[in-house]
Amino acid sequence: MTAILAIMALLAGGATAQPVLSGTEVALSPDDSMDDIVRKAAHVTPSERQLQWQRLEFTCFIHFGMNTFTGQEWGDGTEDPAWFDPTELDADQWARACVDAGMREIILTAKHHDGFCLWPSEYTEHSVRNSPWRDGQGDLVREVAEACRRHGLELGIYLSPWDRHEPSYGDSPRYNEYFRNQLTELLSNYGEISEVWFDGACGEGPNGKRQEYDWESYYAVVRELQPGAVISVVGPDVRWCGNEAGRTRESEWSVIPSGVDGQAEDLGSRAVLAEAAQRGATLRWHPAQVNTSIRPGWFYHPEEDDQVKPLHHLLDIYYGSVGGNAQFLLNLPPDRRGLIHENDVARLRELDDVLRATFDEDLAAGASCTASSETPEAPATAAADGDDATFWMPREGDRDPSLVLELTDARTFDTVLLQEHIQVGQRIEELALDALVDGTWREVTRATTVGYKRLLRFDPVTTNRIRVRVLSSRLEPTLQKVGVFLSPSEAQGDGG
């Protein structure tokens, strides 16, 4: 996967395909007024597979393969399978590390750009079948799949489209068939797959030709064999956030017009939608995934053992991704033993300790809720009832919608969790959070988009009443949940 920015520079024409979209798709028109555009955007919703993917929140990438043993990030396909020989490989140790960190899925690099397959593919000899590991009888995809099932994790598959070993690469029809065959093996033989991850890497083949990927046929294989799996990055279901550093946008929209630059800072504001309408673009639900590695490299390098990301850095990425309407995909590269290194495991435990200490107790439990207005189907009380199927929505025409939570007693907190009911769309454009202090409402912080989840951090405040004011929304806003939390001292920072 490594260095998507570099990969995107290598993309061939095959990456420009416009796939069948996953959730609702709404066409814009140059004749649309801004009211028309806003109304259309407010009604774009996720598919069931996208909704289930978003609920995973925090997931794991496993980069492991030939590069682990050569010290490279991108292999060239000439590596000897005999070099692949992890001495203590334990997929259960990987799964335990993920579960202990609060992760809910593992995405395994079944084949990276060097073409070496971590399963005994029937279509190449460049695989674990010809390695000394498990005396050539091993199947790492199967071991990881079984470990995921034992530990309650979802399983995702990364299959590099760029194969620097396969002779047919660059002969587009032949290689597309080869790739579909390998994809079929992976999606047929290892149980349920939750995510298929494509990065679009494309280089010159051994015959000097540029490979043209048949993305539509790849997607068709996924939809046929694993209809519940999302197709990520170069795919219709999930998009890349635009960098590998874990940086996130202040306003992350899931409602995205076709034809926008996925690396731009603004992907879905009213200005972007208005420009898209002039192009006759379509709107679709296309949520963001934030990926980064716990170390500088994506594969294990022993010289990086003391360069594991510090706790405060991982917390900032978590709050910006999971707490910014995206999913956090953190890479954990197993070492040459076949184990996730002790330093990485220790850091994951520290991260989980802080997150548990912060979010295990919702101070809003039992709070009473009132609102500027409500409907019988979407009352104010739904925002704190703990039921993801219910939500608050103000009446049509409420120009200043607001929701007040009265806690059972005065509590000190520094974190508020907000969730929209995205099954009816992403609508909130800006909001303010207030606290009643000494009998006066005081604004604590502001934010823009909410979407699936927004985590607001600020200096600690003590009160028994908080208020959410929706300052701008696309039609009537929704709030499925308002949670109130206090983080431990080691997690308190500058807020944001």
N, C-alpha and C positions, 0 to 999 in steps of 0.2 A: 504494500500500500504506500509506503514511504513517500514523503514529500509530494503531496497532491499538487501543490503549486507547480512543481517541475513536471509532474505527470500531465497536468492540463495543457502545458505547453507542447506536449508530445501527441496530443489527441489527434486522431485521424477523423475523417469525415463521418465514420460510423457513430461517433458520440453525439451527432446532431439530431438523431431520430427523435420524433415527438411521440412518446408512448401513449397508449390508452391510459387515461388518468384514473386515479384510485377512488377518490370521493366524488363529491359533486363538482361539476364543471359548468361555469356560467360565462356566456359570451358577452363581451362589452361591445359597444358601438360608438362611432364618432357622434351619433345623434343623441347619445345619453346625456342627460343633465347630471350635475353632481349628485342630486338627490337620487337619480336612477342608479348611479354608480355605487353610492353608499348602500342603497337597498340591496343591490345584487351582491355586494361584498359581504353584507351581514348574513346572507343566507347560504354562503358556501360552508360546507360541513365535512368532517373527516369520514372516511370509511371505517368499518369496524376494525379492520386490520391496523389502520393507522392509530385508532383510539387505543387498542391494546398495546401497540408499540409504545405510545406516549406514556402509558401507565407503568412501563418498565423503569423509566426515569434514569437509572444509573446502571450501566452495563460495562462489560469487560471485553476488550480486544486481546487476543493471544497471538502475538507474532512469534512463531517458532518454526524452525525448518533448517535448511542447509546454511542459511546466513548465520545462524547461531554458532555454527562450528567453523565457519570461515572468517568471522569477524566483519563481514560485509553488511551493507544495508540492501544493496541490489546485487544479486548474483548474476552471472552471465550465461548460465546453462551448461557450462562445461564441468561442473563439479562432479566428483565421483560419489555415487551413492554410498560407498564404503565409509565416507566421512561422517555420515549420520549415525551416531551411536550414543544416545543418551543413556547413562549408566544407572540412573535411579528414577526414571520417569514415573510420575505419579499424578495422573489426571485428577484423582480425588483431592490431592493437595492443592491443585489449582482451584478446584470447585470450592473447597473449604475456605480458601483465601477470599474468593469472591463473595461467598455467603457471609463471612465474617465482616466484610466491608459494606454489606447492604446492597450488593449488586444482584441483578436478577436475570442476567443472560451472559453467556460466553459466545463471542464470535471468533471462530478459529480460522487462521490462515491455512486453509487446506492445500493451497498451491500459491506460491508467490511468483515473482517475475522470472525466477530461474527455472521454473517448470517442474521442480521436484515435488512429487505428490506425497502427502502424508497418509494416503490410503493406497492399497494395491490396485491401482487403476488397470483395467483391462486394455487400455489404449496407449500405454507407454511403459517402457521398462525403467524410466527415470522415476523411481518411487521407492517407498520403504520395502517393497518386495525384494529389492536387490541391495539392501543395507544389512549390516550385521545386527541391527537392533531387533530383538525378539527372534533372532535366527532367521530373519526374513519372513516371519509369519505375522508380523505386527500390523496393526491398523489403528493409527492414532485417532482418526476421525471417530472410529467406533468407541475407542476408550474414552474420548471426551464426551461423546453422546451418552454413553452409559453413566459416566460420572455426573453429568448434568441431570439426568433423570434421578439418580440417587439423592442428589442434593437439592432438588426442586428448582433447578435453573432451566431457562430456555436455551436453545442451541441455535446459533447463527453460523453461516458459512461465508467465508471470503474465498473467492476463486478469481485469481488474477487473469484478466483476458490476455494480457501480454505474456507470452511464453517464449523465453529466449533459448529453450532447448528443443522444442518441437519443430521438426523440419518443414512441416506444412504451413507454419506461420508465415504470412505474407501471400500465400495462395488462398485468397479469401474464402471461396466456397469450401475448399477442403478443410481449412482450419475452423471455419464456423461449425462444420459438422463435428469435427474433433471436440470443440469446446462444448457443444450441445451434448455430446455423448458423455463427457466427464461431468457436466452439470447434472445430467440424468442420473448418473451413478450416485452422486452425492445426495440428490433429493429423493432417491428411491430406496436407499438401503440403510438409513440411519434414523428412522422414526421422524417425528414431527420437527420441522425446521421453522424457526420464527422469523428469520431475517436472512436475506441473500445480499451480500455487500459487494458491489462492483465499483472499482475506481476509474475505469476507462483508460488505464495505461496502454500506450500504443507506441511501438518502436519499429524500426526496419527489420524485416525478416531476413533469414540467411540467404534468400534468393534476391535480396535487394528491393523487394516489393514492400509496400505499405499495406498492412492489414486493414481491411474494412469490416468492422464488426457488424453483424446482423442482430442488432439489439432487440428488435421486435421478436425475432425467433427465440432469443434467450428468455425474454420476458414470458413468452408463451409457454416455454418449458416450466418455468417457475409457477405460473398460474395453474397449469394443468396438474403438476405433481404436488405442489405445496400451496394451495389457494389461500391459506391463512398467513403466509410469509410476506413481509414487506420487502420491497426491492429498494435498496438504499444507494444514495449518492448519484451514480449514473443509473437512474431509475425513476419510476413514476410516484413512489410512495414517500420517500424521505430524501431531503437534500442536505448537502454538506454546508456547514456554517461559513466556510470561506477561508479557514486557516487551520493549522495544526497546533497552534499554541494555546488553545483553549479560550481565546478571546471571544467575547460575545457582544451582541448589539444591545444598545439601550432599549430599542423598540424592535422586538422580534415578532413579525407577523407570520402566521401560518397560511394566510390567504394571500397568494402570490400571483401576479400576472405572468402569463407566458412571455418569453422573450426578454426578461430582465437579466442583468448581470448578477449572478448568484453571489459574487464577492462584494457587491456594493453595500454600503452602510444602510441605505434605505431601500427596502424591498417592497413595502406595502402601504406607505402613507397615502393620504388623499391625493397629493401631488403626483405620486407615482401611478396611482390608479387612473387619474385623469389623463396622463400621458399615454397610458396603456389603452384607454378607450379610443384615443385618436388613431391608434394602430389597429383597432379591432381585435385586441388581444382577448384571451380567455382567462378567467380566474379559476384557480384550483387550490385545494388544500394540499400544502406541501411543507410539512414541518421540518425544523432544523435539528441536526445532530451535531454535537460539539465533540470532536475527537482530539485527543492528545495522548502522549505517552508519559508514564510516571517517571521515565528517565529521558535523557536527551535523545537516545536512539530508539527505534522501534523494535529492533532485535537486541538481544542481550550482548553486552560488551563488558568484560570484567573491570575495565578501567573506569566504568561509570557507576561502580558499586556505591561510591560516596556522593553521587550526584542525583539521588532520588529527590523529586520535588518536595519542598518543605510543606508542612501541614497547612500553613496559612495560604500558600499558593493553591493547594488542592481545594481548600475551602472556598477561596475566591472563585475558582472555576465552577465548583458545585453550585454556589449561589447564583452565578451568572448564567449557568446552563439549565439545570433542573429548576432553579428559581427564576429563570428568564424565558420560559416557554420553549425549552429545547430539551434534548436528551443528552446526557453526559456519557460518552464512550471512552473509557480510560484503558490504555494499553498496559498490559503486564507481560513482559517478555521473560519466559522461563530460561534458565541458564543451561549450561552444557550438561548438567546432571539430569535435566528434565524437571527441575523444580523452580518455582518462583522464589527468588532470592530472599533471604531472611530480612534484609533491609527494606525491601518492598513490602513484605508481609507486615513488618512492624509499623510502617507508615500507614498502611491501610487500616490497621487496628486503631491507630491514633485518630484517623479520620472518622472511623465508625464510632469511637467513643464520644467524640464531640457531637456528631450528628444525633446519636441516641440521647445524649444528655440534653440536647436542645429540643428535640421533637417528640420525645416520649410522653411528655405531659403538655397537653393543650390547655392553657389557662382559660380558654373560652368555653370549655366544656361546662354545660349547664347555664350558659349565658342566656339572657332574654334578648330578643331582637325586635326592634321597631324600625319602620322605614317611612320615607316621605310618601310612598304609596306602594301598593302591592295588589296582586290579583289572587283570587281564591286558589288558582292552580299553582301559583308561585309566591307563597307568602314569605315575609321577612324571616320567620322562624326557621325556614329551610336552610339558611346560610350557616347555622350552627347546630344542625340536628345530626350531623355525622353520616348522612345518607347521600351517597353520590348520585342517586337518581332524582333528588329534589334540588330545587334552586329558587332563589329570590329573583323576581323580575318586577320592576315598577310598571305602573299603568302607562299606556300610550299617552303621550302629551305631557308627562312629568318632565319639566324642563330642568329641574335641579335634583336628580335622584340621589338619595343618600340612605345609608343604612347605619343604625346605631346598635352596638352591642353593649349591654350592661352586664358586667361580670358579677359573680356571686359576692366578691369583695374586692377591695383595692389590691392590685398585683403589680409587680415590677416586671417589665418585659422589654425586649429590644428587637424582636422579630415578629413580623406578621405575615401569614400565608394567605394568599388570595387565589381562588380558582373560579374561572368562568365555567359555565356548562357548555362546553364546546360542541356538544351534540347539536346545538341550535346555532352554532357559529361563534366566531371571535369578534367581539364588538367594542370592548372598552379601548378608547384611545388615550385617555388621560384621567388620573384620579388623584385625590389628596387623602391622606390619613391624618385624622385629628385625635387628640386626647383631651378629656375634660380635666383640667388642672386648676385647683383652687377656684372652682366654679366657672371657669372660662375655657371655652374651646381653644386649643392651641394646635396649629398645624405642625405635625411631626415630620412628615416627608411627603414627597410626590413621586408618582411613577407614570409611565406611559402604558404600554400594552400589558395585558395579564395573560390571556389565553389559558392553556392547560394549568399553568401554575406560575405565580409570581411570589418571590420571597423578598420582603422589604426589611432591610437592616438599618438601625439607627441607634443613637445613644439611648441608654435605658430611661424609661419613663414609668412613673407609678400612677395608676388611676384605676377606677372601676368602670369607666365608660370610654369607648372608642367609637369613632365615626369614620365611615368611608364615604367620601363625596365623589361621585362620578362627574368629571368636568367635561368630558367629551366622549360620545359614543356613537356607534353606527346602529341606529334604531335603539330599541330598549336594551340596556345592558342586563347581564345576568351575573349573579354570584352564587356559586354552588357551595363554596366553603370560605369562611373566614376563621383562621386559626391564630392564636396568640401564644408566643413562646419566649423563654429566656434562655440565652446561650450561656455556656460556662465561660469563665473569664478568659481562657486561652483562645476562645473563638471570637471574642469581641474585637472589632476593628474600627475602621473609619465609617462603616455603614455604606449604603448605596442601594 
